[in-house]
Amino acid sequence: MSFEVSFRNINPREEVKTRAQALYAKLDRFLDPAADSVMTIAVEHNQAIVELVVTSRGVTFKAKEEDPELKAALDKCFHTIEDQLRRNKDRRTDKKGRGEGEDGFVEEGGEQVG
């Protein structure tokens, strides 16, 4: 998993980058090892803007959050991405095991055949 952090209109601070990497590590269970992520942290008009783009398994997830506090914007952005990744994982697992019995067949009434 590659994770890149870039700063615009703000001096790069190591504690912000460390916090972002710690939050990104929590997303590990939703991502495949080949996932690519790019985070842009900017400050405009006294608003911290955090933008995160994650590409995993050919699907791109995007989140952009604004808040007067950088830490709050960072947390909101990762929460949004986590929700998107969780929904995607649930969708994938639902499609794999939807409605099949032991032998792979389902009766029309929803009961297992055989």
C-alpha positions in Angstrom: 0.0 0.0 0.0 1.4 3.3 -0.9 0.4 6.5 0.9 1.5 9.9 -0.2 0.9 13.2 1.7 1.3 16.6 0.1 0.8 20.0 1.6 -0.4 23.2 -0.1 -0.3 26.7 1.4 0.9 25.2 4.7 4.3 24.3 6.1 4.7 20.5 6.2 4.5 19.3 9.8 5.7 15.9 10.8 3.0 15.4 13.5 0.3 15.9 10.9 1.9 13.4 8.6 2.4 10.9 11.4 -1.3 11.2 12.4 -2.4 10.7 8.8 -0.3 7.6 8.5 -1.7 6.2 11.8 -5.3 6.8 10.6 -4.4 5.3 7.2 -3.0 2.2 8.9 -6.5 1.5 10.4 -7.9 1.2 6.9 -5.6 -1.7 6.2 -8.3 -4.3 6.7 -10.4 -2.8 3.8 -7.6 -2.3 1.3 -5.6 -4.7 -0.8 -1.8 -4.6 -0.8 -1.7 -2.8 -4.2 -3.9 0.1 -3.0 -2.6 3.6 -3.8 -3.6 6.7 -1.8 -2.9 10.4 -2.2 -3.7 12.9 0.5 -3.6 16.7 0.0 -3.7 19.0 3.0 -4.3 22.7 2.3 -5.3 25.8 4.2 -7.5 28.4 2.4 -9.4 31.3 4.1 -8.7 29.9 7.6 -10.2 26.6 6.6 -8.2 23.3 6.7 -9.1 21.3 3.6 -8.2 17.6 3.5 -8.7 15.6 0.3 -8.0 11.9 0.2 -8.2 9.7 -3.0 -7.8 5.9 -2.5 -7.6 3.5 -5.4 -8.2 -0.2 -4.5 -9.1 -3.1 -6.7 -9.8 -0.8 -9.6 -12.3 1.4 -7.7 -11.5 5.0 -6.7 -12.8 6.4 -3.4 -12.7 10.2 -2.8 -13.3 12.3 0.3 -12.9 16.0 0.8 -13.5 17.7 4.2 -13.2 21.3 5.4 -13.0 22.5 9.0 -11.4 25.3 10.8 -9.3 22.8 12.7 -6.9 20.6 10.8 -7.2 17.6 13.2 -11.0 17.6 12.8 -10.8 17.8 9.0 -8.4 14.9 9.0 -10.6 12.8 11.3 -13.7 13.5 9.2 -12.0 12.7 6.0 -10.8 9.3 7.2 -14.2 8.6 8.7 -15.8 9.3 5.3 -13.3 7.0 3.4 -13.7 4.3 6.0 -17.5 4.4 5.5 -17.1 4.1 1.7 -14.6 1.2 2.0 -16.9 -0.6 4.5 -19.9 -0.3 2.2 -17.9 -1.5 -0.7 -16.6 -4.5 1.2 -20.1 -5.4 2.4 -21.4 -5.1 -1.2 -18.6 -7.4 -2.4 -19.2 -10.1 0.3 -23.0 -9.9 -0.2 -22.7 -10.7 -3.9 -20.4 -13.6 -3.2 -22.6 -15.5 -0.7 -26.1 -14.2 -1.6 -28.9 -16.7 -1.2 -27.1 -20.0 -1.8 -27.6 -23.2 0.2 -25.1 -25.9 0.8 -25.4 -27.3 -2.7 -25.7 -23.8 -4.3 -29.4 -24.0 -5.0 -32.3 -22.1 -3.3 -35.9 -23.0 -3.4 -38.3 -20.2 -4.6 -39.8 -19.8 -1.1 -36.3 -19.1 0.3 -35.8 -22.5 1.8 -32.9 -24.7 1.1 -33.4 -27.6 -1.4 -31.8 -31.0 -0.8 
